[in-house]
Amino acid sequence: ITTPQLIQKETISSLIFPKTEVLSDQHSISARLADLEHAMKLGNNHRHKATITFEDSENLKQIETTVWGVTDGWVIFKQGMVIPIARVHEVSV
């Protein structure tokens, strides 16, 4: 298992995200969405930061930030930064 590279959320806009899903089964995909929504509630109500592990076109990366929103396809952070939900491996709060 590769150790994710910790990055600043400001660098997200320069990353390239493939369209493919990183998780292999429906249970994991559903659990990820529940984790993202939980992180969003904590972020909006308590300014609580989440650690998000995701994969761009190069490797695993990780950010620690507040989740502001979750849409059908995207995780939204401050300053309009977004990453595709399909590229998220793990969310911890």
C-alpha positions as CSV (number, residue, x, y, z in Angstrom):
1,I,0.0,0.0,0.0
2,T,1.3,3.4,-1.0
3,T,1.5,6.2,1.5
4,P,-0.6,9.1,0.2
5,Q,1.1,12.3,-0.5
6,L,-0.2,15.1,1.8
7,I,-1.1,18.2,-0.3
8,Q,-2.6,21.6,0.3
9,K,-6.2,22.0,-1.0
10,E,-5.1,25.0,-3.1
11,T,-3.2,22.6,-5.4
12,I,-6.3,20.6,-6.3
13,S,-7.2,22.8,-9.2
14,S,-4.0,21.7,-11.0
15,L,-4.6,18.0,-10.7
16,I,-6.0,15.7,-13.4
17,F,-8.7,13.2,-12.5
18,P,-9.5,10.2,-14.6
19,K,-13.2,9.3,-15.0
20,T,-12.9,5.8,-13.6
21,E,-14.2,4.7,-10.2
22,V,-11.5,3.8,-7.6
23,L,-13.6,1.5,-5.5
24,S,-14.6,-2.0,-6.6
25,D,-17.8,-2.8,-4.9
26,Q,-21.2,-1.2,-4.3
27,H,-21.0,-1.5,-0.5
28,S,-17.8,0.5,-0.4
29,I,-19.2,3.1,-2.8
30,S,-22.3,3.6,-0.6
31,A,-20.2,3.7,2.6
32,R,-18.0,6.4,1.0
33,L,-21.0,8.6,0.2
34,A,-22.3,8.2,3.8
35,D,-18.8,9.2,5.1
36,L,-18.7,12.2,2.8
37,E,-22.1,13.4,3.9
38,H,-21.2,12.9,7.6
39,A,-18.0,14.9,7.0
40,M,-20.0,17.7,5.3
41,K,-22.4,17.9,8.2
42,L,-19.5,18.1,10.7
43,G,-17.8,20.7,8.5
44,N,-20.9,22.9,8.1
45,N,-22.1,22.7,11.7
46,H,-18.8,22.5,13.6
47,R,-16.1,23.6,11.2
48,H,-14.7,20.1,11.6
49,K,-12.0,19.1,9.2
50,A,-11.9,15.7,7.4
51,T,-9.0,13.8,6.0
52,I,-9.7,12.7,2.5
53,T,-7.6,10.2,0.6
54,F,-8.1,10.3,-3.1
55,E,-6.4,9.4,-6.4
56,D,-5.6,11.7,-9.3
57,S,-3.9,10.6,-12.5
58,E,-0.5,10.2,-10.8
59,N,-0.9,8.7,-7.3
60,L,-2.7,8.7,-4.0
61,K,-3.0,12.0,-2.3
62,Q,-4.5,13.3,0.9
63,I,-5.9,16.6,2.2
64,E,-7.1,17.7,5.5
65,T,-9.9,20.2,5.0
66,T,-13.5,21.1,5.7
67,V,-16.1,19.5,3.3
68,W,-18.5,22.2,2.3
69,G,-20.7,20.2,0.0
70,V,-21.4,16.9,-1.7
71,T,-23.3,16.7,-5.1
72,D,-24.1,13.8,-7.3
73,G,-20.5,13.7,-8.6
74,W,-18.4,16.0,-6.6
75,V,-16.9,16.8,-3.2
76,I,-16.8,20.6,-2.7
77,F,-14.3,22.5,-0.5
78,K,-13.7,26.1,0.3
79,Q,-12.6,28.4,-2.6
80,G,-14.5,26.4,-5.1
81,M,-12.1,23.5,-5.0
82,V,-13.7,20.1,-6.1
83,I,-12.7,16.5,-6.6
84,P,-14.8,13.8,-8.2
85,I,-16.4,11.5,-5.7
86,A,-15.4,8.5,-7.8
87,R,-11.7,9.2,-7.1
88,V,-12.1,9.2,-3.3
89,H,-10.7,6.1,-1.5
90,E,-11.3,7.1,2.1
91,V,-12.8,9.7,4.3
92,S,-12.1,10.1,8.0
93,V,-13.3,12.6,10.5
